[in-house]
Amino acid sequence: MKKTLMLAGLFVATAAVADEKPVLTVYAPDYFTSEWGPGPAIEKGFEEVCACDLKFVAGDVLPRILLEGDKTEADVVIGLNTDVTARARATGLFAPHGQDTGALTLPIAWTDDTFLPFNWSETAFVYDRTKLANPPQSFQELLDAPDSLKIAIQDPRSSISGLALLLWVKGVYGDKAPEAWAKLAPKVLTVTPGWSESYGLFTDGEVDMVLSYTTSPAYHLIAEDDDTKVAAIFPEGHYFLTEVAAQLKGTDQPELAQKFMDYILSDAFQGMIATANWSYPAIIKPGFLPEKFAALPRPDKTIFFDETEAEALRQPALDEWLAAFAK
């Protein structure tokens, strides 16, 4: 009897081990893994093809990677952007993504063999056309608008969109950026740590305009059937921001990590981005953009600093911003 029980226990234990799936650990921003972010759809889609358990770890991706170094538990990171990849690349922790990027449909050329873009948009100020009768038609008109115009922006020290605004102002005004900030600062009602806080102030009607993205109105158009939210398109151009993924050299799941990088450029992944992350997919094919999304206005000019330029400009631009808001 004891022998039978022992054999039965051994069978159960063996079956349990056989049923265990390998785990792929992906570091991602908080918004990404939330119920309204793209993470849940990506997790479900990848697990259908990987025979694995995709585990997202939410938080500030770059600070965590910098802190953990080669002891990181991440197999892949997702949600970095080109304004911070110079610091990420300098760690030496990342491996080539192994993808053919020739099919990308970005408004800029892409040759990076480490960081792989999965979506993109451009920074913009969003307003409600039923509440702001005469919105600024250019960046200069925004600066020259009455100080009674109230705007919400994000802190560039904690927000990727906030940092993108610094570089956008730098791209438009160059050495005249301090003067631009001096004009814009009185109109900024609040600076929030992240995008969601700012956008909540806007949707609650507490500010006239909010720093967001050219693609933000797509959510209101498609999810809410609301065409009142509009991105102001400026002739001076808009700053390009793409989110990227990369696999770690030290992963103990190299095949799964590579499979996830392959999945990023698949039709399944790219086809869900427009309405999962409310941005343009890195590859746009017929059917990937809903009709209302495809009809969104696009800037005639794209402003972009590569990672080396962005890193060189980051601290000087931050100093200019801090000086304007310290007054």
C-alpha positions as CSV (number, residue, x, y, z in Angstrom):
1,M,0.0,0.0,0.0
2,K,2.8,2.4,0.9
3,K,4.6,1.6,-2.4
4,T,1.4,2.4,-4.3
5,L,1.0,5.7,-2.5
6,M,4.6,6.6,-3.2
7,L,4.2,5.8,-6.9
8,A,1.0,7.9,-7.0
9,G,2.8,10.8,-5.4
10,L,5.7,10.5,-7.8
11,F,3.3,10.5,-10.7
12,V,1.5,13.7,-9.5
13,A,4.8,15.5,-8.8
14,T,6.1,14.5,-12.3
15,A,2.9,15.7,-13.9
16,A,3.1,19.0,-12.1
17,V,6.6,19.6,-13.3
18,A,5.6,18.7,-16.8
19,D,2.8,21.2,-16.7
20,E,5.0,24.1,-15.5
21,K,5.6,26.6,-18.3
22,P,8.7,28.7,-18.7
23,V,8.3,32.3,-17.5
24,L,9.3,35.3,-19.6
25,T,9.8,38.3,-17.4
26,V,9.1,41.7,-19.1
27,Y,9.7,45.0,-17.4
28,A,7.1,47.6,-18.5
29,P,5.8,51.0,-17.4
30,D,2.8,51.1,-15.1
31,Y,0.4,52.4,-17.7
32,F,1.4,49.5,-20.0
33,T,0.3,46.7,-17.7
34,S,-2.9,48.4,-16.4
35,E,-6.3,47.1,-17.5
36,W,-6.6,50.0,-20.0
37,G,-3.1,49.6,-21.4
38,P,-1.9,47.3,-24.1
39,G,-0.3,44.8,-21.7
40,P,-3.2,42.5,-21.1
41,A,-3.9,42.0,-24.8
42,I,-0.2,41.5,-25.6
43,E,0.1,38.9,-22.7
44,K,-2.9,37.0,-24.0
45,G,-1.8,37.0,-27.6
46,F,1.8,36.0,-26.9
47,E,0.9,33.2,-24.5
48,E,-1.3,31.7,-27.2
49,V,1.8,31.2,-29.4
50,C,4.7,30.8,-26.9
51,A,3.6,27.9,-24.6
52,C,4.9,30.1,-21.7
53,D,3.9,32.4,-19.0
54,L,4.5,36.0,-19.8
55,K,5.0,37.9,-16.6
56,F,5.0,41.7,-16.7
57,V,6.8,43.6,-13.9
58,A,5.4,47.2,-13.8
59,G,7.4,50.3,-12.7
60,D,9.9,52.8,-13.9
61,V,11.9,50.6,-16.4
62,L,15.1,52.5,-16.9
63,P,15.8,53.4,-13.2
64,R,15.2,49.8,-12.3
65,I,17.5,48.4,-15.0
66,L,20.2,50.9,-14.0
67,L,19.9,49.9,-10.3
68,E,19.9,46.1,-10.9
69,G,22.6,46.0,-13.6
70,D,23.6,42.5,-14.7
71,K,21.6,41.0,-11.7
72,T,18.3,42.1,-13.3
73,E,15.6,39.4,-13.5
74,A,14.2,41.0,-16.8
75,D,14.4,39.0,-20.0
76,V,12.9,41.8,-22.0
77,V,12.1,45.5,-21.4
78,I,9.4,47.4,-23.2
79,G,8.3,51.0,-23.1
80,L,11.6,52.9,-23.2
81,N,11.9,55.6,-25.8
82,T,14.7,57.2,-27.8
83,D,15.1,60.1,-25.5
84,V,16.5,57.7,-22.8
85,T,18.0,54.8,-24.8
86,A,21.5,56.3,-24.7
87,R,21.6,55.7,-21.0
88,A,20.1,52.2,-21.4
89,R,22.5,51.3,-24.1
90,A,25.5,52.5,-22.0
91,T,24.8,49.7,-19.5
92,G,25.9,47.1,-22.1
93,L,23.0,44.8,-20.9
94,F,21.2,44.5,-24.1
95,A,21.4,42.1,-27.1
96,P,20.5,42.7,-30.8
97,H,16.8,42.4,-31.5
98,G,17.4,40.3,-34.6
99,Q,14.6,41.9,-36.7
100,D,14.4,43.1,-40.2
101,T,13.3,46.7,-39.8
102,G,12.8,47.4,-43.5
103,A,9.0,47.1,-43.1
104,L,8.7,49.8,-40.5
105,T,6.5,52.7,-41.5
106,L,7.9,55.4,-39.1
107,P,8.2,59.0,-40.3
108,I,12.0,58.7,-39.6
109,A,14.6,56.2,-40.8
110,W,15.4,53.4,-38.3
111,T,18.7,51.6,-38.3
112,D,19.1,50.6,-34.6
113,D,19.8,46.9,-34.2
114,T,19.3,46.8,-30.4
115,F,16.1,48.8,-29.6
116,L,13.0,47.8,-31.6
117,P,10.2,50.3,-32.0
118,F,6.6,49.0,-31.5
119,N,4.5,52.2,-31.7
120,W,4.9,55.9,-32.2
121,S,3.1,59.3,-32.0
122,E,4.0,62.9,-31.8
123,T,3.6,65.4,-29.0
124,A,0.7,67.8,-29.3
125,F,-1.5,70.1,-27.2
126,V,-5.0,68.8,-27.1
127,Y,-8.1,70.9,-26.5
128,D,-11.9,70.7,-26.5
129,R,-13.2,72.5,-29.6
130,T,-16.5,73.2,-27.8
131,K,-14.8,75.1,-25.0
132,L,-11.8,76.8,-26.7
133,A,-13.3,78.8,-29.6
134,N,-10.0,80.2,-30.9
135,P,-7.2,77.6,-30.2
136,P,-3.6,78.6,-31.1
137,Q,-2.8,77.7,-34.8
138,S,1.0,77.6,-34.2
139,F,3.5,77.2,-31.4
140,Q,4.2,80.9,-31.6
141,E,0.5,81.7,-31.2
142,L,0.5,79.4,-28.2
143,L,3.3,81.5,-26.7
144,D,1.6,84.7,-27.6
145,A,-1.8,83.7,-26.2
146,P,-3.2,85.5,-23.2
147,D,-2.0,84.2,-19.8
148,S,-5.6,83.4,-19.0
149,L,-5.2,80.3,-21.2
150,K,-4.6,77.4,-18.8
151,I,-2.4,74.5,-19.7
152,A,-1.4,71.3,-18.0
153,I,2.0,69.7,-18.7
154,Q,4.1,66.9,-17.3
155,D,7.3,67.0,-15.3
156,P,10.3,66.2,-17.6
157,R,12.1,64.6,-14.7
158,S,9.4,61.9,-14.3
159,S,7.5,61.8,-17.5
160,I,8.5,60.8,-21.1
161,S,6.0,63.2,-22.5
162,G,7.3,66.0,-20.3
163,L,10.9,65.3,-21.5
164,A,9.6,65.2,-25.1
165,L,8.1,68.7,-24.6
166,L,11.6,70.0,-23.6
167,L,13.1,68.6,-26.8
168,W,10.1,69.8,-28.8
169,V,10.7,73.4,-27.6
170,K,14.4,73.0,-28.2
171,G,13.7,71.7,-31.7
172,V,11.5,74.7,-32.6
173,Y,13.3,77.5,-30.8
174,G,16.9,76.3,-30.3
175,D,18.9,78.9,-28.4
176,K,15.7,81.0,-28.0
177,A,14.2,78.2,-25.9
178,P,14.6,80.1,-22.6
179,E,12.5,83.0,-24.0
180,A,9.9,80.5,-25.2
181,W,9.6,79.0,-21.8
182,A,9.3,82.5,-20.2
183,K,6.2,83.1,-22.4
184,L,4.7,79.6,-21.8
185,A,5.3,79.3,-18.1
186,P,2.5,81.8,-17.0
187,K,-0.1,79.7,-18.9
188,V,0.9,76.5,-17.2
189,L,-1.6,76.0,-14.4
190,T,0.0,72.8,-13.2
191,V,2.9,70.4,-13.8
192,T,2.0,66.8,-13.0
193,P,4.3,63.9,-12.4
194,G,2.8,61.9,-15.3
195,W,0.5,62.1,-18.3
196,S,-2.6,60.6,-16.7
197,E,-2.8,63.3,-14.0
198,S,-2.6,66.0,-16.6
199,Y,-5.1,64.4,-18.9
200,G,-7.5,63.9,-16.1
201,L,-7.4,67.7,-15.3
202,F,-8.2,68.3,-19.0
203,T,-11.1,65.9,-19.2
204,D,-12.5,67.3,-15.9
205,G,-12.5,70.8,-17.5
206,E,-9.9,72.3,-15.2
207,V,-7.5,73.3,-18.0
208,D,-8.0,74.5,-21.6
209,M,-5.2,72.5,-23.1
210,V,-3.1,69.5,-22.1
211,L,0.3,68.2,-23.3
212,S,-0.5,64.9,-24.9
213,Y,-0.1,63.3,-28.4
214,T,-1.5,63.8,-31.9
215,T,-3.2,60.4,-31.5
216,S,-5.0,61.1,-28.2
217,P,-8.3,62.2,-29.9
218,A,-8.5,58.7,-31.4
219,Y,-9.6,57.3,-28.0
220,H,-12.4,59.8,-27.7
221,L,-13.5,59.3,-31.3
222,I,-13.5,55.5,-31.2
223,A,-14.2,54.5,-27.5
224,E,-16.5,57.4,-26.7
225,D,-17.9,58.5,-30.0
226,D,-16.8,62.0,-29.0
227,D,-15.3,64.3,-31.7
228,T,-14.8,67.3,-29.5
229,K,-11.2,66.6,-28.5
230,V,-8.7,67.9,-31.0
231,A,-4.9,68.0,-31.3
232,A,-3.6,71.4,-32.3
233,I,-1.3,70.9,-35.3
234,F,1.5,73.5,-35.6
235,P,3.3,74.4,-38.8
236,E,6.6,74.5,-36.8
237,G,6.4,70.7,-36.5
238,H,5.8,68.2,-33.7
239,Y,8.3,66.1,-31.7
240,F,8.4,62.4,-32.7
241,L,8.3,59.9,-29.8
242,T,8.5,56.1,-30.3
243,E,8.4,53.4,-27.7
244,V,10.9,50.6,-28.0
245,A,11.6,47.1,-26.7
246,A,14.9,45.2,-26.2
247,Q,16.1,41.8,-24.9
248,L,18.7,41.3,-22.2
249,K,22.0,39.6,-22.9
250,G,21.8,37.8,-19.6
251,T,18.4,36.3,-20.0
252,D,18.0,32.7,-19.0
253,Q,15.2,32.4,-21.6
254,P,17.0,33.5,-24.8
255,E,14.7,31.6,-27.1
256,L,11.6,33.0,-25.5
257,A,13.1,36.5,-25.5
258,Q,13.8,36.3,-29.2
259,K,10.4,34.9,-29.8
260,F,8.9,37.9,-28.1
261,M,11.0,40.3,-30.2
262,D,9.7,38.4,-33.3
263,Y,6.1,38.8,-32.0
264,I,6.4,42.6,-31.7
265,L,6.6,43.0,-35.4
266,S,3.9,40.4,-36.1
267,D,0.5,41.3,-37.6
268,A,-1.1,40.1,-34.4
269,F,0.9,42.6,-32.2
270,Q,1.0,45.5,-34.6
271,G,-2.7,45.1,-35.5
272,M,-3.8,45.7,-31.9
273,I,-1.7,48.7,-31.1
274,A,-4.0,51.5,-32.5
275,T,-6.8,50.7,-30.1
276,A,-4.7,49.0,-27.3
277,N,-2.2,51.9,-26.9
278,W,-3.9,54.6,-28.9
279,S,-0.8,55.3,-31.0
280,Y,0.4,54.4,-34.5
281,P,1.8,50.9,-34.9
282,A,5.4,50.7,-36.0
283,I,4.1,48.9,-39.1
284,I,0.9,50.2,-40.6
285,K,-0.9,47.8,-42.9
286,P,-4.5,47.9,-44.3
287,G,-6.9,47.3,-41.5
288,F,-4.5,48.2,-38.7
289,L,-6.0,51.7,-38.3
290,P,-9.7,52.2,-37.7
291,E,-11.2,54.7,-40.2
292,K,-11.5,57.5,-37.6
293,F,-8.0,56.9,-36.5
294,A,-6.6,57.0,-40.0
295,A,-8.4,60.3,-40.6
296,L,-6.5,62.1,-37.8
297,P,-4.5,65.1,-39.0
298,R,-0.8,64.6,-39.2
299,P,1.9,67.3,-38.9
300,D,3.7,68.3,-42.1
301,K,7.0,68.4,-40.2
302,T,8.4,65.9,-37.8
303,I,11.0,67.0,-35.3
304,F,13.4,64.3,-33.9
305,F,16.6,64.1,-32.0
306,D,18.4,60.8,-32.1
307,E,19.5,59.3,-28.7
308,T,22.9,61.0,-28.7
309,E,21.5,64.4,-29.5
310,A,18.6,63.9,-27.0
311,E,21.0,62.9,-24.2
312,A,23.3,65.9,-24.9
313,L,20.3,68.3,-24.9
314,R,18.5,66.8,-21.9
315,Q,20.3,68.6,-19.0
316,P,20.7,72.0,-20.7
317,A,17.0,71.9,-21.7
318,L,16.0,70.8,-18.2
319,D,18.0,73.7,-16.7
320,E,16.2,76.2,-19.0
321,W,12.8,74.7,-18.0
322,L,13.6,74.9,-14.3
323,A,14.8,78.5,-14.6
324,A,11.5,79.5,-16.2
325,F,9.3,77.8,-13.6
326,A,11.4,79.0,-10.6
327,K,10.3,82.6,-11.2
